[in-house]
Amino acid sequence: MKSVAIVGGGVSGLVAAWHLATTAPSWKITVFEADERVGGKLRQEEIAGHRVDVGAESALWRRPEVVDLLAELGVEAVHPQRFPALLWSRGSLEALPAGTLMGIPSDPESARGLLSDDEVARAADERPVEISVPRSEAGDNADDLADISVGDAVEQALGAAVVDRMVEPLLGGVYAGNARELSARACVPPLFKALRDGRRLTEAARAASSAVSSNDTRQVFGAPTDGMGSLPEALRAGLADRGVDVVTGARVTELRRSLGHRGTWHLEVERDGLPEPHEADGVIVTTAAPAAARLLAAIAPEASDALGGIEYATMAIVTYAFPASVHASLPEGTGFLVPPVDGRTIKASTFSSVKWPWLAEAAPDVAYVRVSMGRHRDEAVLDHADDELLALGLDDLGEATGLDLPAPLDAHVQRWANGLPQYALGHVERVRRIRDDLTRLPALDVAGAALDGVGIPACVATARAAADRVLDDLAAQDALA
C-alpha cells in the first residue's frame, strides 16, 4: 500500500487528498495542517448568529473545476445576483461599462463619467505597446521571458487614467496588488496575447466581451449552497469517509529523502511542541510559497529560490451585520470597487445579503455588508486595532452609499496576513523554474495559489495535477520494481 503526505490543509491540499483518495482508494493519505482548522482562505465565522464567509466567497463558474468538484461531493451550488460592477470614483458610484477586460474598455467613449473628457480623448488615441526583455536574459528563449506589467501596458496604450480609475480597482479586487507591478502574462493572458499578436487592447477587450454574448445565460460565479466557507468541511467529511487522516495543529518542519528506505520521503512534523517523524512514498506541498520554499531548500534549491521570490499581500475583510432595514436603502447592485488613487481606506465593498440569496434566506433579520482593506505594499492601515478598522470602514461605507448607517448589530475583522500571492513580472518563468527543478524528484510536487492563478478553480486544477503526477510517478516505480 502506497502512502502520500499532503503538506497544508487549505483547499489545494484538501483537493489533492480527495483526488488521490478517489483515484487510489487503497492508499494511505495523510494531510498535515499547521492551523487548528482546515480551509485556508475559505473560512466562515458566526456573526450576528449566522455563519458568514470572511474569506473567498465565490468561484468562477465558467471554469469547470469547482463545478465538477461539487458534483463529486454531492453538494448543491448557488449563484449570486447579477448586477453591473460599480466603482466609487471621485466621490460617486458609477457603473463599469459593459465590454471590458479587467477594466480595459472596448470603447473608450463608454467610460465617460468614470473618465474626464481629456482622459477619454487620451484613451481614444490608442498607442502601440512595447514589450521588453531584460537585456541580460535576452537570447534564444527571449520570447519565454518577455513580459510587461498590466498597468504599464494599459498606460502606454490608453493613458494613466484608465489604469488608475478602471484597471487598478478590478485587478486589485483579484490580487490585492498594484497594476503596475503585476505581470500581464500571468494575470491577464488574453491581454498579453493581444500584445504579442500586435493587436490593440481595445480589440482584446472587445473580443473577450463578445466571447460571452449578452444573451449568455450561463452563470459567471457560484458557491456551495451554504457559502464558499462550507467547502472545506464538505471535503473533510468526504475524506473521513474514505479513511484519509486530516491532522490539524501539525506543522511540517522538515522534508528530506529517507535514509533507510529507497525512494521514500521523511517528514518531521511538530505537534504540541514535540517532533514526530513520518514516512511517505509521495509528498505534495500545498502551503504558501514562503513555507514551501523553506521545506524545499535542501532538496530542490532552484524551486525553493523561485518560490521564495514570490511576495504576498496582506489584507483585512471587515464584515458588518446591520438591521435588515438597511437592505432597502443600499444602492442598487451587489457592492462596489474603489480606485486606490482616491486615497480611501477601503478597497471594495460587498452587499453580501443582496449578492447571495442563500444568505438573505438564512438570515432574514440581518443585512450583511463587508469591506476589504489593504493591498500589496499599501498595508499601513492594517496597523490599526480592530475597533479602529471597524470605524474607518464604516465611515467610508457611509460616504460611498450616502447613508447614515445605524450601529451594526455585530461585526467581525478577519485579517489575512500574507493572504494573496503577487504575480510579479516574470511569474510564468518563475513557475517554469519551480516545475523543472521538481521533475527530477519523483513523487514530489507542489500546488496552490502561488502557481497558475489565485482563484479557487486554479487551485483545484494545480491540486489535481500534482496528485496525478504523484500517482504516475508511484505507478512507474511499481512497474520497475
C-alpha positions as CSV (number, residue, x, y, z in Angstrom):
1,M,0.0,0.0,0.0
2,K,1.4,3.4,-1.0
3,S,1.3,6.4,1.2
4,V,1.2,10.1,0.3
5,A,1.6,13.1,2.7
6,I,-0.1,16.4,1.9
7,V,1.5,19.4,3.5
8,G,-1.1,22.0,4.0
9,G,-4.8,21.7,4.6
10,G,-6.1,24.6,2.5
11,V,-8.4,24.0,-0.4
12,S,-5.5,22.9,-2.6
13,G,-4.3,20.3,0.0
14,L,-7.8,19.0,0.6
15,V,-8.5,18.6,-3.1
16,A,-5.2,16.9,-3.7
17,A,-6.1,14.4,-0.9
18,W,-9.6,14.0,-2.4
19,H,-8.2,13.3,-5.8
20,L,-5.8,10.7,-4.5
21,A,-8.4,9.1,-2.3
22,T,-10.9,8.7,-5.0
23,T,-8.4,7.6,-7.6
24,A,-6.3,5.2,-5.4
25,P,-8.7,4.3,-2.6
26,S,-6.4,1.7,-1.0
27,W,-3.5,4.2,-0.5
28,K,-2.8,5.8,2.9
29,I,-3.3,9.6,2.5
30,T,-2.5,12.0,5.3
31,V,-3.0,15.8,5.4
32,F,-0.9,17.8,7.8
33,E,-2.3,21.3,8.6
34,A,-0.4,23.7,10.9
35,D,-3.6,25.6,11.9
36,E,-6.2,24.2,14.1
37,R,-8.7,24.1,11.3
38,V,-8.6,23.4,7.6
39,G,-9.6,25.5,4.6
40,G,-7.0,28.3,4.4
41,K,-8.6,31.4,3.0
42,L,-12.0,29.6,2.8
43,R,-13.4,30.4,6.2
44,Q,-16.7,31.2,7.9
45,E,-17.4,32.9,11.3
46,E,-20.6,33.4,13.3
47,I,-21.7,37.0,13.0
48,A,-25.0,38.1,14.5
49,G,-25.9,34.4,14.9
50,H,-25.3,33.2,11.4
51,R,-22.3,31.6,9.6
52,V,-20.9,34.1,7.1
53,D,-17.9,33.9,4.7
54,V,-15.0,36.0,5.8
55,G,-12.6,34.9,3.1
56,A,-13.2,34.0,-0.5
57,E,-16.9,33.9,-1.2
58,S,-17.2,32.6,-4.8
59,A,-15.5,30.8,-7.7
60,L,-15.5,31.4,-11.4
61,W,-18.2,29.1,-12.8
62,R,-17.2,29.2,-16.4
63,R,-14.2,27.1,-15.5
64,P,-15.2,23.5,-14.7
65,E,-13.0,22.7,-11.7
66,V,-15.2,23.8,-8.8
67,V,-18.4,22.8,-10.7
68,D,-17.0,19.2,-11.1
69,L,-15.7,19.1,-7.5
70,L,-19.1,20.0,-6.0
71,A,-20.8,17.3,-8.2
72,E,-18.3,14.7,-6.9
73,L,-19.1,15.8,-3.3
74,G,-22.8,15.8,-3.9
75,V,-23.0,19.5,-2.8
76,E,-25.5,21.8,-4.4
77,A,-24.5,25.2,-5.8
78,V,-25.9,28.7,-5.5
79,H,-25.2,31.8,-7.6
80,P,-25.1,35.5,-6.8
81,Q,-27.4,38.2,-8.1
82,R,-26.2,39.7,-11.3
83,F,-25.7,43.4,-11.4
84,P,-23.1,45.6,-13.3
85,A,-20.0,46.3,-11.3
86,L,-19.9,49.7,-9.6
87,L,-16.9,51.9,-8.9
88,W,-16.8,54.5,-6.2
89,S,-14.7,57.0,-8.1
90,R,-14.2,60.8,-7.5
91,G,-17.0,60.7,-4.9
92,S,-19.8,59.0,-6.8
93,L,-20.8,55.5,-7.7
94,E,-20.5,54.8,-11.4
95,A,-21.2,51.6,-13.3
96,L,-18.3,49.9,-15.0
97,P,-19.1,50.0,-18.7
98,A,-20.0,46.7,-20.5
99,G,-17.4,45.2,-22.7
100,T,-14.3,45.5,-20.6
101,L,-11.4,43.1,-20.0
102,M,-10.2,43.5,-16.4
103,G,-11.3,47.2,-16.6
104,I,-9.9,47.8,-20.1
105,P,-12.7,49.3,-22.2
106,S,-13.5,48.1,-25.6
107,D,-14.8,51.6,-26.4
108,P,-13.2,54.5,-24.5
109,E,-16.4,56.6,-25.1
110,S,-18.3,54.1,-22.9
111,A,-16.1,55.2,-19.9
112,R,-17.3,58.8,-20.0
113,G,-18.4,59.5,-16.4
114,L,-15.6,57.4,-14.9
115,L,-13.1,59.4,-17.1
116,S,-13.0,63.1,-17.8
117,D,-13.3,64.4,-21.4
118,D,-9.5,64.7,-21.6
119,E,-9.0,61.2,-20.3
120,V,-11.5,59.8,-22.7
121,A,-9.7,61.6,-25.6
122,R,-6.4,60.1,-24.5
123,A,-7.8,56.6,-24.3
124,A,-9.4,57.0,-27.8
125,D,-5.9,57.9,-29.1
126,E,-4.7,54.3,-28.6
127,R,-1.0,53.8,-29.0
128,P,1.3,50.8,-29.5
129,V,2.8,49.0,-26.6
130,E,6.4,47.9,-26.3
131,I,7.2,44.6,-24.5
132,S,10.8,44.4,-23.4
133,V,13.0,41.5,-22.4
134,P,15.8,42.1,-19.7
135,R,19.0,42.6,-21.8
136,S,20.9,40.3,-19.6
137,E,18.4,37.5,-20.3
138,A,17.8,38.1,-24.0
139,G,18.7,35.1,-26.2
140,D,17.2,32.0,-27.7
141,N,14.5,31.9,-25.0
142,A,13.7,35.7,-25.2
143,D,10.1,35.0,-26.1
144,D,9.6,33.0,-23.0
145,L,11.0,35.8,-20.8
146,A,9.1,38.7,-22.4
147,D,6.6,40.3,-20.0
148,I,5.1,43.7,-19.1
149,S,3.1,44.8,-16.2
150,V,-0.7,45.2,-16.7
151,G,-0.5,48.8,-15.6
152,D,2.4,49.7,-17.9
153,A,0.8,48.1,-20.9
154,V,-2.5,49.9,-20.4
155,E,-0.9,53.2,-19.6
156,Q,1.2,53.1,-22.8
157,A,-1.9,52.3,-24.9
158,L,-4.7,54.2,-23.2
159,G,-3.3,56.5,-20.6
160,A,-2.8,56.6,-16.9
161,A,-6.4,57.4,-16.0
162,V,-7.6,54.1,-17.5
163,V,-5.1,52.3,-15.2
164,D,-5.9,54.3,-12.1
165,R,-9.7,54.6,-12.5
166,M,-10.7,51.3,-14.1
167,V,-8.0,48.6,-14.2
168,E,-6.5,49.1,-10.8
169,P,-9.7,48.5,-8.8
170,L,-10.6,45.5,-10.9
171,L,-7.2,43.9,-10.7
172,G,-6.8,44.8,-7.1
173,G,-10.1,43.1,-6.3
174,V,-8.5,39.8,-7.5
175,Y,-4.9,40.1,-6.4
176,A,-4.9,42.9,-3.8
177,G,-1.9,44.2,-5.8
178,N,-0.7,47.1,-7.9
179,A,-1.4,47.0,-11.6
180,R,2.0,48.5,-12.4
181,E,3.7,45.6,-10.7
182,L,1.5,42.6,-11.8
183,S,2.5,40.5,-14.8
184,A,0.2,40.8,-17.8
185,R,1.4,37.4,-19.0
186,A,0.4,35.7,-15.7
187,C,-2.6,37.8,-14.6
188,V,-4.4,38.6,-17.8
189,P,-3.3,36.2,-20.5
190,P,-5.7,37.5,-23.2
191,L,-4.2,40.9,-22.8
192,F,-0.7,39.6,-23.2
193,K,-1.6,37.5,-26.2
194,A,-3.1,40.6,-27.9
195,L,0.1,42.5,-27.3
196,R,2.2,39.7,-28.7
197,D,-0.1,39.4,-31.7
198,G,0.2,43.2,-32.3
199,R,-3.5,43.8,-31.6
200,R,-4.9,46.8,-29.8
201,L,-6.0,46.4,-26.2
202,T,-9.5,47.7,-27.1
203,E,-9.7,44.9,-29.6
204,A,-8.7,42.4,-27.0
205,A,-11.4,43.7,-24.7
206,R,-14.0,43.6,-27.5
207,A,-13.0,40.0,-28.3
208,A,-13.2,38.9,-24.7
209,S,-16.7,40.5,-24.2
210,S,-18.0,39.2,-27.5
211,A,-16.9,35.7,-26.5
212,V,-19.5,36.0,-23.7
213,S,-22.6,37.2,-25.6
214,S,-25.1,39.5,-23.9
215,N,-27.8,36.8,-24.0
216,D,-25.5,34.1,-22.5
217,T,-27.5,32.8,-19.5
218,R,-24.6,30.7,-18.0
219,Q,-23.7,31.6,-14.5
220,V,-20.4,33.5,-14.1
221,F,-19.8,32.8,-10.4
222,G,-21.0,30.3,-7.9
223,A,-20.5,28.8,-4.4
224,P,-21.7,25.8,-2.4
225,T,-25.3,26.2,-1.0
226,D,-24.1,27.2,2.4
227,G,-21.3,29.5,1.2
228,M,-17.8,29.0,0.0
229,G,-16.5,28.6,3.5
230,S,-18.5,25.4,3.8
231,L,-16.4,23.7,1.1
232,P,-13.5,22.7,3.4
233,E,-15.8,20.9,5.8
234,A,-17.6,19.1,2.9
235,L,-14.2,18.0,1.7
236,R,-13.1,17.0,5.1
237,A,-16.2,14.9,5.6
238,G,-15.7,13.2,2.3
239,L,-12.1,12.5,3.1
240,A,-13.0,11.0,6.5
241,D,-15.5,8.7,4.8
242,R,-12.6,7.4,2.6
243,G,-10.2,6.9,5.5
244,V,-8.0,9.9,5.0
245,D,-6.3,11.3,8.1
246,V,-6.5,15.1,8.3
247,V,-4.2,16.2,11.1
248,T,-4.6,19.8,12.4
249,G,-2.1,21.6,14.6
250,A,0.6,19.7,12.8
251,R,3.4,21.8,11.2
252,V,5.8,20.1,8.9
253,T,9.2,21.5,9.7
254,E,11.5,19.4,7.5
255,L,11.2,17.4,4.3
256,R,14.1,15.1,3.1
257,R,14.8,11.8,1.5
258,S,14.5,8.9,3.9
259,L,17.9,7.4,4.8
260,G,16.9,3.8,5.1
261,H,14.1,3.5,2.6
262,R,15.0,4.0,-1.0
263,G,12.6,6.2,-2.9
264,T,10.6,7.4,0.2
265,W,10.3,10.8,1.9
266,H,10.9,11.7,5.6
267,L,8.8,14.4,7.2
268,E,9.4,16.0,10.6
269,V,6.1,17.1,12.0
270,E,5.7,19.3,15.0
271,R,2.6,18.7,17.2
272,D,2.1,20.3,20.6
273,G,5.7,21.4,20.5
274,L,7.1,17.9,20.0
275,P,8.6,16.4,16.9
276,E,7.0,13.4,15.1
277,P,8.7,11.5,12.3
278,H,6.6,10.4,9.3
279,E,7.5,8.5,6.2
280,A,5.6,8.7,2.8
281,D,6.1,7.4,-0.7
282,G,4.9,10.7,-2.1
283,V,4.6,14.2,-1.0
284,I,2.5,17.2,-2.2
285,V,3.4,20.6,-0.7
286,T,0.4,23.0,-0.8
287,T,1.5,25.7,1.6
288,A,2.0,29.3,0.8
289,A,5.2,30.0,-1.2
290,P,7.4,31.1,1.7
291,A,6.7,27.9,3.7
292,A,7.1,25.7,0.6
293,A,10.5,27.4,-0.1
294,R,11.8,26.6,3.3
295,L,10.8,22.9,3.1
296,L,12.3,22.5,-0.4
297,A,15.5,24.5,0.3
298,A,17.8,21.4,0.8
299,I,16.3,19.1,-1.8
300,A,15.1,21.4,-4.6
301,P,17.2,24.7,-4.3
302,E,16.1,26.1,-7.7
303,A,12.4,25.6,-6.9
304,S,13.0,26.9,-3.4
305,D,14.7,30.1,-4.8
306,A,11.8,30.7,-7.2
307,L,9.1,30.1,-4.6
308,G,11.0,32.4,-2.1
309,G,10.8,35.3,-4.6
310,I,7.0,35.3,-4.6
311,E,5.7,38.2,-2.5
312,Y,2.3,38.3,-0.7
313,A,-0.3,40.9,0.0
314,T,-1.8,41.3,3.5
315,M,-5.4,42.5,3.8
316,A,-8.4,42.5,6.1
317,I,-12.1,41.7,5.5
318,V,-14.4,43.6,7.8
319,T,-18.0,42.3,7.9
320,Y,-20.8,44.3,9.4
321,A,-24.2,42.9,10.4
322,F,-26.8,45.7,10.1
323,P,-30.5,45.6,10.9
324,A,-32.4,44.2,7.9
325,S,-34.0,47.6,7.2
326,V,-30.6,48.7,5.7
327,H,-31.3,46.4,2.7
328,A,-33.8,48.8,1.1
329,S,-31.5,51.8,1.4
330,L,-28.4,50.4,-0.2
331,P,-27.6,51.5,-3.8
332,E,-28.8,49.1,-6.5
333,G,-26.1,46.5,-7.0
334,T,-24.1,44.0,-5.0
335,G,-21.3,46.3,-4.0
336,F,-18.5,48.4,-5.4
337,L,-14.8,48.7,-6.0
338,V,-12.6,51.6,-5.1
339,P,-9.7,53.1,-7.2
340,P,-6.7,53.4,-4.8
341,V,-5.8,56.7,-6.4
342,D,-8.6,58.3,-4.4
343,G,-6.9,57.5,-1.2
344,R,-9.9,55.8,0.5
345,T,-9.4,53.4,3.4
346,I,-11.5,50.6,1.8
347,K,-10.6,48.9,-1.5
348,A,-14.0,47.3,-2.1
349,S,-17.4,46.6,-0.5
350,T,-19.8,43.7,-1.0
351,F,-23.5,43.9,-0.1
352,S,-23.4,40.3,0.9
353,S,-27.1,39.8,1.8
354,V,-28.0,41.3,-1.6
355,K,-25.4,39.4,-3.6
356,W,-26.2,36.0,-2.1
357,P,-29.8,34.8,-1.8
358,W,-28.8,31.9,0.4
359,L,-27.5,34.4,3.0
360,A,-30.6,36.5,2.8
361,E,-32.8,33.4,3.3
362,A,-30.6,32.1,6.2
363,A,-30.5,35.5,8.0
364,P,-33.7,37.5,7.1
365,D,-33.2,39.7,10.1
366,V,-29.7,40.9,9.1
367,A,-28.2,42.9,6.3
368,Y,-24.6,41.8,5.9
369,V,-22.1,44.2,4.3
370,R,-18.4,43.7,4.1
371,V,-15.4,45.8,3.1
372,S,-11.8,45.0,2.3
373,M,-8.7,47.0,3.3
374,G,-5.0,46.7,2.5
375,R,-3.1,45.7,-0.6
376,H,0.4,44.8,-1.5
377,R,2.9,47.4,-0.2
378,D,-0.1,49.6,1.0
379,E,-0.8,48.0,4.3
380,A,-0.3,50.7,6.8
381,V,-4.0,50.9,7.6
382,L,-3.8,47.4,9.0
383,D,-1.6,48.7,11.8
384,H,-4.9,50.0,13.4
385,A,-6.6,48.0,16.0
386,D,-9.8,46.1,15.1
387,D,-12.1,48.6,16.6
388,E,-10.4,51.4,14.6
389,L,-10.7,49.4,11.4
390,L,-14.4,48.9,12.0
391,A,-14.8,52.7,12.5
392,L,-12.7,53.6,9.4
393,G,-14.6,51.1,7.2
394,L,-18.0,52.4,8.5
395,D,-17.0,56.0,7.6
396,D,-16.1,55.1,4.0
397,L,-19.2,52.9,3.6
398,G,-21.5,55.7,4.8
399,E,-19.9,58.2,2.5
400,A,-20.0,55.9,-0.5
401,T,-23.6,55.0,-0.1
402,G,-24.8,58.4,1.1
403,L,-26.4,56.7,4.1
404,D,-26.4,57.5,7.8
405,L,-25.8,53.9,8.7
406,P,-27.1,52.6,12.1
407,A,-24.8,50.9,14.6
408,P,-24.0,47.4,13.5
409,L,-25.7,44.6,15.4
410,D,-22.4,42.7,15.2
411,A,-19.1,42.9,13.3
412,H,-16.0,40.9,12.6
413,V,-12.5,41.7,11.4
414,Q,-10.7,39.0,9.6
415,R,-7.0,39.7,9.0
416,W,-5.3,37.7,6.2
417,A,-1.6,38.0,6.8
418,N,0.3,37.2,3.6
419,G,-3.1,36.3,2.0
420,L,-2.6,36.6,-1.7
421,P,0.5,35.8,-3.8
422,Q,1.7,38.6,-6.2
423,Y,2.3,37.6,-9.8
424,A,5.1,40.0,-10.5
425,L,7.0,40.4,-13.8
426,G,8.5,37.1,-14.8
427,H,6.0,35.0,-12.8
428,V,5.4,32.5,-15.6
429,E,9.1,31.9,-16.0
430,R,9.4,31.6,-12.2
431,V,6.8,28.8,-12.2
432,R,8.6,27.0,-15.0
433,R,11.8,27.0,-12.9
434,I,9.9,25.5,-10.0
435,R,8.4,22.7,-12.1
436,D,11.6,22.0,-14.0
437,D,13.5,21.5,-10.7
438,L,10.9,19.2,-9.2
439,T,10.7,16.9,-12.3
440,R,14.0,15.3,-11.1
441,L,12.4,14.4,-7.8
442,P,9.9,11.6,-8.2
443,A,6.6,11.6,-6.3
444,L,7.1,15.2,-5.1
445,D,5.2,18.2,-6.3
446,V,3.7,21.5,-5.3
447,A,0.2,23.0,-5.7
448,G,-1.6,26.1,-4.7
449,A,-2.4,29.8,-5.4
450,A,1.2,30.8,-5.9
451,L,1.4,29.0,-9.3
452,D,-1.2,29.3,-12.0
453,G,-3.9,31.5,-10.6
454,V,-5.2,32.8,-7.2
455,G,-8.8,31.8,-7.8
456,I,-10.3,28.6,-6.4
457,P,-10.7,26.9,-9.8
458,A,-6.9,27.4,-10.4
459,C,-6.1,26.0,-7.0
460,V,-8.2,22.9,-7.7
461,A,-6.5,22.4,-11.0
462,T,-3.0,22.6,-9.6
463,A,-4.0,20.2,-6.8
464,R,-5.4,17.6,-9.2
465,A,-2.4,18.0,-11.5
466,A,0.1,17.5,-8.6
467,A,-1.9,14.4,-7.4
468,D,-1.8,13.0,-10.9
469,R,1.9,13.4,-11.1
470,V,2.4,11.6,-7.8
471,L,0.1,8.8,-8.9
472,D,2.0,8.4,-12.2
473,D,5.4,8.5,-10.5
474,L,4.5,5.9,-7.9
475,A,2.9,3.7,-10.6
476,A,6.1,4.0,-12.6
477,Q,8.1,2.9,-9.6
478,D,5.9,-0.1,-9.1
479,A,6.4,-1.0,-12.8
480,L,10.2,-1.0,-12.3
481,A,10.1,-3.0,-9.1
